[in-house]
Amino acid sequence: MPLPTAQSLAPHRPSRLLAGLALAILTGCTPALGPAPVAPAQRPVDVAAPVPQTVSPASAAARAHYARVQAQLLSQGLLRTDGGGPDTPFTDRMLAENFIRIALYDEYARTAGGPVQRMTQSRIRKWEAPVRVGLRFGASTPPDRRAADTARVASFLQRLSRVTGHPIALDDNAPNFFIQIVSEDERRALGPQIRAALPGLSESEVAAITDMPRSTYCLVYAMSSGNGATYTRAFAVIRSEHPDLLRLSCLHEEIAQGLGLANDSPSARPSIFNDDEEFALLTRQDELMLKMLYNPALRPGMDETQARPIVESLAARLTGGEG
């Protein structure tokens, strides 16, 4: 979708990449719900808010742009934070089909020249080792913002761990899932960190991060070793220029996608795995899909034929068979 201009800010999904070394790459946009509490989003950044003098011109321009984007999306009733309600019912059949489309298909394929948009069938991919998240900030992020982001990420990871039953937490002891919150200039200098964290990436894939266009809000690469389907490393990049709600949306979606829900589907509602930007934060249906993904019955490497009967059974059990 064309990049919105200051005069025409059409809603669009932030682009995101998800790669498995054996392989799967996705885009969509970056970025929950039900009974689990969600930290309230702070007031969106005012478009006219003064920009600190220490911010570079490129970063200042990005900050103003994303403030306009968020304001436009909110004015259209998008970026919902309620996780869904009476207006967004879903059945066990809908949950099963949405899961299959999101967990067992890829929107992008990995090529020598970088990611190419091509819908392809994939396999169940998820983590088996504990997910140890290392949160990193560029020098441009002030201490109060770092503290707020750290608290939100820690709380969200605790929630994901409860939902999945899998160990997921902030942990600087040999982290395997890196999250970089950086400005325009800081992201362009990330090459060495990216190569160290994900040595299997090609130069074109590294450039997709360091040179990512304004239309890409945030991204994540999750990788497995060899031809396996078990994730062992992930690297996410969040723009520090985002106003509060877009920033939180990016954190929710990139972390969740880095756990194995790699694709987007236009039929998934309520869901952040949808390009329509209706929901900013993880929804109740998204929680159920993560719960299904980390059920031991779904093993890494399963294709759709193997996984479908298990997925349908789990969906019926989780929704009470409301098909």
Phi and psi in degrees as GROMACS dihedral restraints (atoms count N, CA, C in turn):
[ dihedral_restraints ]
;  ai    aj    ak    al  type     phi  dphi    fc
    3     4     5     6     1   -62.1    20    10
    4     5     6     7     1   148.8    20    10
    6     7     8     9     1   -66.0    20    10
    7     8     9    10     1   130.5    20    10
    9    10    11    12     1   -64.5    20    10
   10    11    12    13     1   143.3    20    10
   12    13    14    15     1  -102.7    20    10
   13    14    15    16     1   175.5    20    10
   15    16    17    18     1   -62.5    20    10
   16    17    18    19     1   -28.8    20    10
   18    19    20    21     1   -85.8    20    10
   19    20    21    22     1   -27.2    20    10
   21    22    23    24     1  -136.7    20    10
   22    23    24    25     1    93.4    20    10
   24    25    26    27     1  -100.1    20    10
   25    26    27    28     1    74.9    20    10
   27    28    29    30     1   -69.1    20    10
   28    29    30    31     1   139.4    20    10
   30    31    32    33     1   -63.4    20    10
   31    32    33    34     1   138.0    20    10
   33    34    35    36     1  -151.0    20    10
   34    35    36    37     1   160.9    20    10
   36    37    38    39     1   -88.6    20    10
   37    38    39    40     1   132.2    20    10
   39    40    41    42     1   -64.0    20    10
   40    41    42    43     1   141.7    20    10
   42    43    44    45     1   -80.2    20    10
   43    44    45    46     1   144.5    20    10
   45    46    47    48     1  -145.0    20    10
   46    47    48    49     1   146.9    20    10
   48    49    50    51     1  -116.1    20    10
   49    50    51    52     1   138.5    20    10
   51    52    53    54     1  -131.8    20    10
   52    53    54    55     1   122.5    20    10
   54    55    56    57     1  -125.5    20    10
   55    56    57    58     1   140.9    20    10
   57    58    59    60     1  -110.3    20    10
   58    59    60    61     1   134.8    20    10
   60    61    62    63     1   -59.1    20    10
   61    62    63    64     1   -22.6    20    10
   63    64    65    66     1   -99.3    20    10
   64    65    66    67     1   -20.8    20    10
   66    67    68    69     1   163.8    20    10
   67    68    69    70     1   150.1    20    10
   69    70    71    72     1  -164.7    20    10
   70    71    72    73     1   125.3    20    10
   72    73    74    75     1  -125.1    20    10
   73    74    75    76     1   138.8    20    10
   75    76    77    78     1  -132.6    20    10
   76    77    78    79     1   152.9    20    10
   78    79    80    81     1  -131.6    20    10
   79    80    81    82     1   170.5    20    10
   81    82    83    84     1   174.7    20    10
   82    83    84    85     1  -121.3    20    10
   84    85    86    87     1  -138.3    20    10
   85    86    87    88     1   163.0    20    10
   87    88    89    90     1   -80.1    20    10
   88    89    90    91     1  -136.5    20    10
   96    97    98    99     1   152.6    20    10
   97    98    99   100     1  -101.6    20    10
   99   100   101   102     1   -54.6    20    10
  100   101   102   103     1  -121.7    20    10
  102   103   104   105     1   -67.6    20    10
  103   104   105   106     1   -23.5    20    10
  105   106   107   108     1   -72.1    20    10
  106   107   108   109     1   135.4    20    10
  108   109   110   111     1   -70.7    20    10
  109   110   111   112     1   146.3    20    10
  111   112   113   114     1  -118.6    20    10
  112   113   114   115     1   133.1    20    10
  114   115   116   117     1   -60.6    20    10
  115   116   117   118     1   130.7    20    10
  117   118   119   120     1   -64.1    20    10
  118   119   120   121     1   138.2    20    10
  120   121   122   123     1   -71.9    20    10
  121   122   123   124     1   140.1    20    10
  123   124   125   126     1   -77.5    20    10
  124   125   126   127     1   167.9    20    10
  126   127   128   129     1   -59.9    20    10
  127   128   129   130     1   132.1    20    10
  129   130   131   132     1   -56.3    20    10
  130   131   132   133     1   147.5    20    10
  132   133   134   135     1   -62.9    20    10
  133   134   135   136     1   133.2    20    10
  135   136   137   138     1   -68.7    20    10
  136   137   138   139     1   134.6    20    10
  138   139   140   141     1   -58.6    20    10
  139   140   141   142     1   -33.7    20    10
  141   142   143   144     1   -90.9    20    10
  142   143   144   145     1     5.1    20    10
  144   145   146   147     1   -59.7    20    10
  145   146   147   148     1   138.5    20    10
  147   148   149   150     1   -64.8    20    10
  148   149   150   151     1   143.7    20    10
  150   151   152   153     1   -98.4    20    10
  151   152   153   154     1   128.2    20    10
  153   154   155   156     1   -54.6    20    10
  154   155   156   157     1   145.8    20    10
  156   157   158   159     1   -64.7    20    10
  157   158   159   160     1   -22.0    20    10
  159   160   161   162     1   -76.9    20    10
  160   161   162   163     1   -11.6    20    10
  162   163   164   165     1   -78.2    20    10
  163   164   165   166     1   135.1    20    10
  165   166   167   168     1   -70.0    20    10
  166   167   168   169     1   160.7    20    10
  168   169   170   171     1   -57.6    20    10
  169   170   171   172     1   -39.4    20    10
  171   172   173   174     1   -64.7    20    10
  172   173   174   175     1   -42.6    20    10
  174   175   176   177     1   -69.5    20    10
  175   176   177   178     1   -38.4    20    10
  177   178   179   180     1   -63.2    20    10
  178   179   180   181     1   -40.9    20    10
  180   181   182   183     1   -65.1    20    10
  181   182   183   184     1   -40.5    20    10
  183   184   185   186     1   -65.2    20    10
  184   185   186   187     1   -40.6    20    10
  186   187   188   189     1   -61.4    20    10
  187   188   189   190     1   -45.4    20    10
  189   190   191   192     1   -64.7    20    10
  190   191   192   193     1   -40.7    20    10
  192   193   194   195     1   -61.6    20    10
  193   194   195   196     1   -48.8    20    10
  195   196   197   198     1   -72.2    20    10
  196   197   198   199     1   -26.0    20    10
  198   199   200   201     1   -65.9    20    10
  199   200   201   202     1   -39.6    20    10
  201   202   203   204     1   -66.5    20    10
  202   203   204   205     1   -42.3    20    10
  204   205   206   207     1   -59.1    20    10
  205   206   207   208     1   -49.4    20    10
  207   208   209   210     1   -61.3    20    10
  208   209   210   211     1   -43.7    20    10
  210   211   212   213     1   -61.1    20    10
  211   212   213   214     1   -40.2    20    10
  213   214   215   216     1   -67.0    20    10
  214   215   216   217     1   -43.7    20    10
  216   217   218   219     1   -62.5    20    10
  217   218   219   220     1   -43.8    20    10
  219   220   221   222     1   -63.9    20    10
  220   221   222   223     1   -38.0    20    10
  222   223   224   225     1   -65.0    20    10
  223   224   225   226     1   -21.3    20    10
  225   226   227   228     1   -96.4    20    10
  226   227   228   229     1     9.1    20    10
  228   229   230   231     1    78.3    20    10
  229   230   231   232     1    17.7    20    10
  231   232   233   234     1   -96.2    20    10
  232   233   234   235     1  -177.3    20    10
  234   235   236   237     1    58.8    20    10
  235   236   237   238     1    43.6    20    10
  237   238   239   240     1   -63.5    20    10
  238   239   240   241     1   146.6    20    10
  240   241   242   243     1  -119.2    20    10
  241   242   243   244     1    11.7    20    10
  243   244   245   246     1   -89.5    20    10
  244   245   246   247     1    -7.1    20    10
  246   247   248   249     1    75.4    20    10
  247   248   249   250     1     6.0    20    10
  249   250   251   252     1   103.2    20    10
  250   251   252   253     1   161.2    20    10
  252   253   254   255     1  -163.2    20    10
  253   254   255   256     1  -153.7    20    10
  255   256   257   258     1   -58.2    20    10
  256   257   258   259     1   -25.5    20    10
  258   259   260   261     1   -83.5    20    10
  259   260   261   262     1    -4.5    20    10
  261   262   263   264     1  -130.7    20    10
  262   263   264   265     1    57.6    20    10
  264   265   266   267     1   -71.2    20    10
  265   266   267   268     1   153.7    20    10
  267   268   269   270     1  -146.0    20    10
  268   269   270   271     1   148.9    20    10
  270   271   272   273     1  -104.1    20    10
  271   272   273   274     1   176.2    20    10
  273   274   275   276     1   -63.6    20    10
  274   275   276   277     1   -36.0    20    10
  276   277   278   279     1   -66.7    20    10
  277   278   279   280     1   -41.4    20    10
  279   280   281   282     1   -63.6    20    10
  280   281   282   283     1   -43.5    20    10
  282   283   284   285     1   -60.7    20    10
  283   284   285   286     1   -44.1    20    10
  285   286   287   288     1   -63.9    20    10
  286   287   288   289     1   -45.8    20    10
  288   289   290   291     1   -67.2    20    10
  289   290   291   292     1   -39.4    20    10
  291   292   293   294     1   -63.6    20    10
  292   293   294   295     1   -41.0    20    10
  294   295   296   297     1   -61.4    20    10
  295   296   297   298     1   -46.4    20    10
  297   298   299   300     1   -61.4    20    10
  298   299   300   301     1   -42.7    20    10
  300   301   302   303     1   -66.9    20    10
  301   302   303   304     1   -37.2    20    10
  303   304   305   306     1   -85.3    20    10
  304   305   306   307     1   -36.1    20    10
  306   307   308   309     1   -94.3    20    10
  307   308   309   310     1   -19.5    20    10
  309   310   311   312     1  -120.7    20    10
  310   311   312   313     1    13.2    20    10
  312   313   314   315     1  -136.6    20    10
  313   314   315   316     1   151.6    20    10
  315   316   317   318     1  -118.2    20    10
  316   317   318   319     1   141.2    20    10
  318   319   320   321     1   -83.7    20    10
  319   320   321   322     1   -25.8    20    10
  321   322   323   324     1  -126.9    20    10
  322   323   324   325     1   147.8    20    10
  324   325   326   327     1  -109.7    20    10
  325   326   327   328     1   149.0    20    10
  327   328   329   330     1   -88.8    20    10
  328   329   330   331     1   127.6    20    10
  330   331   332   333     1  -131.5    20    10
  331   332   333   334     1   171.0    20    10
  333   334   335   336     1   -61.7    20    10
  334   335   336   337     1   -29.1    20    10
  336   337   338   339     1   -90.9    20    10
  337   338   339   340     1     5.9    20    10
  339   340   341   342     1   112.3    20    10
  340   341   342   343     1  -177.3    20    10
  342   343   344   345     1   -67.4    20    10
  343   344   345   346     1   138.3    20    10
  345   346   347   348     1  -124.8    20    10
  346   347   348   349     1   132.5    20    10
  348   349   350   351     1   -70.2    20    10
  349   350   351   352     1   113.4    20    10
  351   352   353   354     1  -162.9    20    10
  352   353   354   355     1   110.1    20    10
  354   355   356   357     1   -65.3    20    10
  355   356   357   358     1   124.9    20    10
  357   358   359   360     1  -138.7    20    10
  358   359   360   361     1   151.5    20    10
  360   361   362   363     1   -71.2    20    10
  361   362   363   364     1   148.7    20    10
  363   364   365   366     1  -134.6    20    10
  364   365   366   367     1  -156.1    20    10
  366   367   368   369     1  -133.8    20    10
  367   368   369   370     1   166.3    20    10
  369   370   371   372     1   -63.3    20    10
  370   371   372   373     1   127.8    20    10
  372   373   374   375     1  -131.4    20    10
  373   374   375   376     1   134.3    20    10
  375   376   377   378     1  -164.4    20    10
  376   377   378   379     1   178.1    20    10
  378   379   380   381     1   -92.1    20    10
  379   380   381   382     1   143.6    20    10
  381   382   383   384     1  -110.2    20    10
  382   383   384   385     1   -33.8    20    10
  384   385   386   387     1   -79.6    20    10
  385   386   387   388     1   158.0    20    10
  387   388   389   390     1   -56.2    20    10
  388   389   390   391     1   142.1    20    10
  390   391   392   393     1   -91.7    20    10
  391   392   393   394     1   113.0    20    10
  393   394   395   396     1  -106.8    20    10
  394   395   396   397     1   108.3    20    10
  396   397   398   399     1   -93.0    20    10
  397   398   399   400     1   123.7    20    10
  399   400   401   402     1  -103.0    20    10
  400   401   402   403     1   114.1    20    10
  402   403   404   405     1   -96.1    20    10
  403   404   405   406     1   123.3    20    10
  405   406   407   408     1  -123.3    20    10
  406   407   408   409     1   140.7    20    10
  408   409   410   411     1  -121.6    20    10
  409   410   411   412     1   145.4    20    10
  411   412   413   414     1   -73.2    20    10
  412   413   414   415     1   160.5    20    10
  414   415   416   417     1   -62.4    20    10
  415   416   417   418     1   -20.6    20    10
  417   418   419   420     1   -74.8    20    10
  418   419   420   421     1   -14.6    20    10
  420   421   422   423     1   -82.7    20    10
  421   422   423   424     1   120.1    20    10
  423   424   425   426     1   -70.3    20    10
  424   425   426   427     1   160.1    20    10
  426   427   428   429     1   -56.1    20    10
  427   428   429   430     1   -41.1    20    10
  429   430   431   432     1   -65.9    20    10
  430   431   432   433     1   -35.5    20    10
  432   433   434   435     1   -71.0    20    10
  433   434   435   436     1   -38.5    20    10
  435   436   437   438     1   -60.6    20    10
  436   437   438   439     1   -44.5    20    10
  438   439   440   441     1   -63.1    20    10
  439   440   441   442     1   -42.5    20    10
  441   442   443   444     1   -65.6    20    10
  442   443   444   445     1   -45.3    20    10
  444   445   446   447     1   -64.2    20    10
  445   446   447   448     1   -41.3    20    10
  447   448   449   450     1   -62.0    20    10
  448   449   450   451     1   -43.6    20    10
  450   451   452   453     1   -63.4    20    10
  451   452   453   454     1   -41.5    20    10
  453   454   455   456     1   -67.4    20    10
  454   455   456   457     1   -43.4    20    10
  456   457   458   459     1   -64.1    20    10
  457   458   459   460     1   -44.8    20    10
  459   460   461   462     1   -59.5    20    10
  460   461   462   463     1   -43.2    20    10
  462   463   464   465     1   -65.1    20    10
  463   464   465   466     1   -41.7    20    10
  465   466   467   468     1   -66.1    20    10
  466   467   468   469     1   -40.1    20    10
  468   469   470   471     1   -64.8    20    10
  469   470   471   472     1   -38.1    20    10
  471   472   473   474     1   -61.7    20    10
  472   473   474   475     1   -41.5    20    10
  474   475   476   477     1   -63.5    20    10
  475   476   477   478     1   -45.5    20    10
  477   478   479   480     1   -62.4    20    10
  478   479   480   481     1   -37.3    20    10
  480   481   482   483     1   -65.5    20    10
  481   482   483   484     1   -40.0    20    10
  483   484   485   486     1   -64.5    20    10
  484   485   486   487     1   -42.6    20    10
  486   487   488   489     1   -66.1    20    10
  487   488   489   490     1   -45.0    20    10
  489   490   491   492     1   -87.3    20    10
  490   491   492   493     1   -22.5    20    10
  492   493   494   495     1    73.7    20    10
  493   494   495   496     1    15.0    20    10
  495   496   497   498     1  -110.9    20    10
  496   497   498   499     1   143.3    20    10
  498   499   500   501     1   -66.7    20    10
  499   500   501   502     1   116.1    20    10
  501   502   503   504     1  -141.5    20    10
  502   503   504   505     1   120.3    20    10
  504   505   506   507     1  -164.3    20    10
  505   506   507   508     1   159.8    20    10
  507   508   509   510     1   -65.0    20    10
  508   509   510   511     1   131.5    20    10
  510   511   512   513     1  -162.3    20    10
  511   512   513   514     1   112.7    20    10
  513   514   515   516     1   -87.1    20    10
  514   515   516   517     1     4.9    20    10
  516   517   518   519     1   -88.0    20    10
  517   518   519   520     1    96.3    20    10
  519   520   521   522     1    55.0    20    10
  520   521   522   523     1    59.1    20    10
  522   523   524   525     1   -62.2    20    10
  523   524   525   526     1   148.9    20    10
  525   526   527   528     1  -120.1    20    10
  526   527   528   529     1    -3.1    20    10
  528   529   530   531     1  -129.8    20    10
  529   530   531   532     1   106.6    20    10
  531   532   533   534     1   -97.7    20    10
  532   533   534   535     1   136.4    20    10
  534   535   536   537     1  -122.1    20    10
  535   536   537   538     1   119.7    20    10
  537   538   539   540     1  -107.6    20    10
  538   539   540   541     1   121.2    20    10
  540   541   542   543     1  -106.7    20    10
  541   542   543   544     1   106.1    20    10
  543   544   545   546     1  -139.0    20    10
  544   545   546   547     1   158.5    20    10
  546   547   548   549     1   -85.4    20    10
  547   548   549   550     1   176.1    20    10
  549   550   551   552     1   -52.1    20    10
  550   551   552   553     1   -52.3    20    10
  552   553   554   555     1   -68.1    20    10
  553   554   555   556     1   -38.9    20    10
  555   556   557   558     1   -67.4    20    10
  556   557   558   559     1   -37.5    20    10
  558   559   560   561     1   -65.3    20    10
  559   560   561   562     1   -38.0    20    10
  561   562   563   564     1   -65.5    20    10
  562   563   564   565     1   -18.2    20    10
  564   565   566   567     1  -101.7    20    10
  565   566   567   568     1    12.0    20    10
  567   568   569   570     1   -80.0    20    10
  568   569   570   571     1    -5.2    20    10
  570   571   572   573     1   -45.4    20    10
  571   572   573   574     1   -52.6    20    10
  573   574   575   576     1   -60.4    20    10
  574   575   576   577     1   -40.9    20    10
  576   577   578   579     1   -66.1    20    10
  577   578   579   580     1   -38.5    20    10
  579   580   581   582     1   -64.8    20    10
  580   581   582   583     1   -46.9    20    10
  582   583   584   585     1   -64.7    20    10
  583   584   585   586     1   -34.4    20    10
  585   586   587   588     1   -70.7    20    10
  586   587   588   589     1   -38.9    20    10
  588   589   590   591     1   -77.1    20    10
  589   590   591   592     1   -37.9    20    10
  591   592   593   594     1  -130.6    20    10
  592   593   594   595     1    75.1    20    10
  594   595   596   597     1   -62.9    20    10
  595   596   597   598     1   -14.0    20    10
  597   598   599   600     1   -82.7    20    10
  598   599   600   601     1    -5.7    20    10
  600   601   602   603     1   -74.7    20    10
  601   602   603   604     1   143.7    20    10
  603   604   605   606     1   -79.4    20    10
  604   605   606   607     1   167.9    20    10
  606   607   608   609     1   -62.8    20    10
  607   608   609   610     1   -35.0    20    10
  609   610   611   612     1   -68.1    20    10
  610   611   612   613     1   -33.4    20    10
  612   613   614   615     1   -73.8    20    10
  613   614   615   616     1   -35.9    20    10
  615   616   617   618     1   -63.3    20    10
  616   617   618   619     1   -41.8    20    10
  618   619   620   621     1   -65.5    20    10
  619   620   621   622     1   -29.7    20    10
  621   622   623   624     1   -62.9    20    10
  622   623   624   625     1   -23.9    20    10
  624   625   626   627     1   -89.1    20    10
  625   626   627   628     1   -54.2    20    10
  627   628   629   630     1   -66.1    20    10
  628   629   630   631     1   -31.4    20    10
  630   631   632   633     1  -108.4    20    10
  631   632   633   634     1    22.4    20    10
  633   634   635   636     1   -61.9    20    10
  634   635   636   637     1   137.2    20    10
  636   637   638   639     1   -72.4    20    10
  637   638   639   640     1   166.9    20    10
  639   640   641   642     1   -60.4    20    10
  640   641   642   643     1   -27.4    20    10
  642   643   644   645     1   -71.0    20    10
  643   644   645   646     1   -12.8    20    10
  645   646   647   648     1   -94.5    20    10
  646   647   648   649     1   113.7    20    10
  648   649   650   651     1   -78.2    20    10
  649   650   651   652     1   -38.0    20    10
  651   652   653   654     1  -170.8    20    10
  652   653   654   655     1   168.1    20    10
  654   655   656   657     1  -156.5    20    10
  655   656   657   658     1   165.9    20    10
  657   658   659   660     1  -147.0    20    10
  658   659   660   661     1   138.2    20    10
  660   661   662   663     1  -111.2    20    10
  661   662   663   664     1   127.3    20    10
  663   664   665   666     1  -120.0    20    10
  664   665   666   667     1   132.7    20    10
  666   667   668   669     1  -130.0    20    10
  667   668   669   670     1   146.1    20    10
  669   670   671   672     1  -112.4    20    10
  670   671   672   673     1   166.5    20    10
  672   673   674   675     1   -91.1    20    10
  673   674   675   676     1   140.4    20    10
  675   676   677   678     1    56.7    20    10
  676   677   678   679     1  -132.2    20    10
  678   679   680   681     1  -100.5    20    10
  679   680   681   682     1    17.1    20    10
  681   682   683   684     1   -76.6    20    10
  682   683   684   685     1   172.7    20    10
  684   685   686   687     1  -120.4    20    10
  685   686   687   688     1    13.9    20    10
  687   688   689   690     1  -100.7    20    10
  688   689   690   691     1   118.1    20    10
  690   691   692   693     1   -67.7    20    10
  691   692   693   694     1   140.0    20    10
  693   694   695   696     1  -126.8    20    10
  694   695   696   697     1   -19.0    20    10
  696   697   698   699     1  -146.6    20    10
  697   698   699   700     1   148.9    20    10
  699   700   701   702     1  -149.6    20    10
  700   701   702   703     1   153.3    20    10
  702   703   704   705     1  -144.8    20    10
  703   704   705   706     1   116.1    20    10
  705   706   707   708     1  -115.2    20    10
  706   707   708   709     1   146.1    20    10
  708   709   710   711     1  -126.5    20    10
  709   710   711   712     1   126.0    20    10
  711   712   713   714     1  -119.0    20    10
  712   713   714   715     1   132.2    20    10
  714   715   716   717     1   -72.9    20    10
  715   716   717   718     1   127.5    20    10
  717   718   719   720     1   -72.9    20    10
  718   719   720   721     1   -15.2    20    10
  720   721   722   723     1   -76.0    20    10
  721   722   723   724     1   -10.5    20    10
  723   724   725   726     1   -64.7    20    10
  724   725   726   727     1   140.7    20    10
  726   727   728   729     1   -66.7    20    10
  727   728   729   730     1   171.1    20    10
  729   730   731   732     1   -54.9    20    10
  730   731   732   733     1   -49.6    20    10
  732   733   734   735     1   -71.3    20    10
  733   734   735   736     1   -40.2    20    10
  735   736   737   738     1   -63.0    20    10
  736   737   738   739     1   -37.8    20    10
  738   739   740   741     1   -62.9    20    10
  739   740   741   742     1   -46.8    20    10
  741   742   743   744     1   -66.8    20    10
  742   743   744   745     1   -37.3    20    10
  744   745   746   747     1   -60.7    20    10
  745   746   747   748     1   -43.9    20    10
  747   748   749   750     1   -60.6    20    10
  748   749   750   751     1   -44.4    20    10
  750   751   752   753     1   -62.0    20    10
  751   752   753   754     1   -44.8    20    10
  753   754   755   756     1   -60.4    20    10
  754   755   756   757     1   -49.8    20    10
  756   757   758   759     1   -75.2    20    10
  757   758   759   760     1   -41.0    20    10
  759   760   761   762     1   -67.8    20    10
  760   761   762   763     1   -39.1    20    10
  762   763   764   765     1   -65.5    20    10
  763   764   765   766     1   -45.4    20    10
  765   766   767   768     1   -63.8    20    10
  766   767   768   769     1   -40.7    20    10
  768   769   770   771     1   -68.0    20    10
  769   770   771   772     1   -35.0    20    10
  771   772   773   774     1   -68.1    20    10
  772   773   774   775     1    -9.7    20    10
  774   775   776   777     1   -89.4    20    10
  775   776   777   778     1   -12.8    20    10
  777   778   779   780     1   136.0    20    10
  778   779   780   781     1    -6.8    20    10
  780   781   782   783     1   -93.3    20    10
  781   782   783   784     1    83.8    20    10
  783   784   785   786     1   -86.5    20    10
  784   785   786   787     1   -25.2    20    10
  786   787   788   789     1   -99.5    20    10
  787   788   789   790     1   175.6    20    10
  789   790   791   792     1  -119.8    20    10
  790   791   792   793     1   156.4    20    10
  792   793   794   795     1  -142.6    20    10
  793   794   795   796     1   129.1    20    10
  795   796   797   798     1   -67.1    20    10
  796   797   798   799     1   -16.7    20    10
  798   799   800   801     1   -91.0    20    10
  799   800   801   802     1    -8.9    20    10
  801   802   803   804     1   -78.3    20    10
  802   803   804   805     1   113.4    20    10
  804   805   806   807     1  -156.4    20    10
  805   806   807   808     1   127.6    20    10
  807   808   809   810     1   -80.9    20    10
  808   809   810   811     1   136.9    20    10
  810   811   812   813     1  -167.5    20    10
  811   812   813   814     1   148.1    20    10
  813   814   815   816     1   -84.2    20    10
  814   815   816   817     1   -10.9    20    10
  816   817   818   819     1   -89.6    20    10
  817   818   819   820     1    58.7    20    10
  819   820   821   822     1  -153.2    20    10
  820   821   822   823     1   139.8    20    10
  822   823   824   825     1   -81.4    20    10
  823   824   825   826     1     7.0    20    10
  825   826   827   828     1   -90.2    20    10
  826   827   828   829     1    -5.9    20    10
  828   829   830   831     1    63.9    20    10
  829   830   831   832     1    17.2    20    10
  831   832   833   834     1   -64.1    20    10
  832   833   834   835     1   -41.0    20    10
  834   835   836   837     1  -112.9    20    10
  835   836   837   838     1   133.2    20    10
  837   838   839   840     1   -90.0    20    10
  838   839   840   841     1   -31.8    20    10
  840   841   842   843     1  -121.4    20    10
  841   842   843   844     1   157.2    20    10
  843   844   845   846     1   -46.7    20    10
  844   845   846   847     1   134.5    20    10
  846   847   848   849     1  -104.8    20    10
  847   848   849   850     1   174.7    20    10
  849   850   851   852     1   -60.8    20    10
  850   851   852   853     1   -41.6    20    10
  852   853   854   855     1   -65.3    20    10
  853   854   855   856     1   -37.4    20    10
  855   856   857   858     1   -62.1    20    10
  856   857   858   859     1   -40.3    20    10
  858   859   860   861     1   -60.1    20    10
  859   860   861   862     1   -43.0    20    10
  861   862   863   864     1   -65.6    20    10
  862   863   864   865     1   -36.5    20    10
  864   865   866   867     1   -66.5    20    10
  865   866   867   868     1   -38.5    20    10
  867   868   869   870     1   -66.8    20    10
  868   869   870   871     1   -39.4    20    10
  870   871   872   873     1   -61.0    20    10
  871   872   873   874     1   -42.4    20    10
  873   874   875   876     1   -63.9    20    10
  874   875   876   877     1   -45.7    20    10
  876   877   878   879     1   -57.7    20    10
  877   878   879   880     1   -39.6    20    10
  879   880   881   882     1   -94.7    20    10
  880   881   882   883     1    12.1    20    10
  882   883   884   885     1   -69.5    20    10
  883   884   885   886     1   133.0    20    10
  885   886   887   888     1   -56.9    20    10
  886   887   888   889     1   -22.6    20    10
  888   889   890   891     1   -66.4    20    10
  889   890   891   892     1   -26.6    20    10
  891   892   893   894     1   -94.4    20    10
  892   893   894   895     1   109.0    20    10
  894   895   896   897     1   -99.5    20    10
  895   896   897   898     1   145.8    20    10
  897   898   899   900     1   -54.1    20    10
  898   899   900   901     1   135.2    20    10
  900   901   902   903     1    99.3    20    10
  901   902   903   904     1   -12.9    20    10
  903   904   905   906     1   -65.1    20    10
  904   905   906   907     1   138.3    20    10
  906   907   908   909     1   -94.1    20    10
  907   908   909   910     1  -177.5    20    10
  909   910   911   912     1   -61.8    20    10
  910   911   912   913     1   -42.0    20    10
  912   913   914   915     1   -59.3    20    10
  913   914   915   916     1   -42.8    20    10
  915   916   917   918     1   -72.6    20    10
  916   917   918   919     1   -38.3    20    10
  918   919   920   921     1   -83.5    20    10
  919   920   921   922     1   -30.4    20    10
  921   922   923   924     1   -53.6    20    10
  922   923   924   925     1   -51.4    20    10
  924   925   926   927     1   -61.1    20    10
  925   926   927   928     1   -33.6    20    10
  927   928   929   930     1   -70.0    20    10
  928   929   930   931     1   -43.6    20    10
  930   931   932   933     1   -60.6    20    10
  931   932   933   934     1   -45.2    20    10
  933   934   935   936     1   -64.3    20    10
  934   935   936   937     1   -39.5    20    10
  936   937   938   939     1   -65.4    20    10
  937   938   939   940     1   -44.5    20    10
  939   940   941   942     1   -64.1    20    10
  940   941   942   943     1   -41.3    20    10
  942   943   944   945     1   -63.0    20    10
  943   944   945   946     1   -43.0    20    10
  945   946   947   948     1   -63.5    20    10
  946   947   948   949     1   -39.6    20    10
  948   949   950   951     1   -67.1    20    10
  949   950   951   952     1   -40.7    20    10
  951   952   953   954     1   -74.1    20    10
  952   953   954   955     1   -25.8    20    10
  954   955   956   957     1  -106.4    20    10
  955   956   957   958     1     0.8    20    10
  957   958   959   960     1    77.5    20    10
  958   959   960   961     1    19.8    20    10
  960   961   962   963     1    68.4    20    10
  961   962   963   964     1    34.7    20    10
  963   964   965   966     1   -83.9    20    10
  964   965   966   967     1    69.3    20    10
